Amino acid sequence: MTVEKIELKKPSALKGMEVNQLVADCAPLDRNSVYCNLLQCDHFRETSVAAERNQLLVGFVSGYLIPASTDTLFIWQVAVSETVRGKGLAKRMLNEILSRSACSQVRFIETTITQANAGSWALFRSLAKALNAPLEESVKFDQETHFKGKHDSEYLVRIGPF
């Protein structure tokens, strides 16, 4: 199945349960509560995207404009069903969000990634290259300081300006 047959749209709260299941199926992503996913689909619908094939959710990107820095889009999570991986859907979803009027002032993208998440590193490095923008990385949430040893360090990835 090609990516072209996948429809990208703004999510609605009706997709919250499906988002929760998709994220659960996409290790190593951290699973949020269903309530959190409902809020992502509702409050952040302008800066998030749902990818559907035959009305089934196969991809989801959650993001939001950072309140103190509205030129920065923070990407919370990128989830792509195993059935459609390797076809450029994640990058297509990110570009869809960037093309929206809600992101017309965005000059930077930020996200956090653990060192072991090779897929996310490849995605965001590829996006930086496509945007012809620099990519910087630094520890944002330390394994010991912030997670008390219960989670790997999360590295802040900052792309821009573009």
Secondary structure, DSSP 8 states (H G I E B T S, - for coil): --GGGSEEE---GGGHHHHHHHHHTSTTS----HHHHHHHHHHTGGG-EEEEETTEEEEEEEEEEETTEEEEEEEEEEEE-GGGTTSSHHHHHHHHHHTSGGGTT--EEEEEEETT-HHHHHHHHHHHHHTT--EEEEEEE-TTTTTTTSS--EEEEEE---
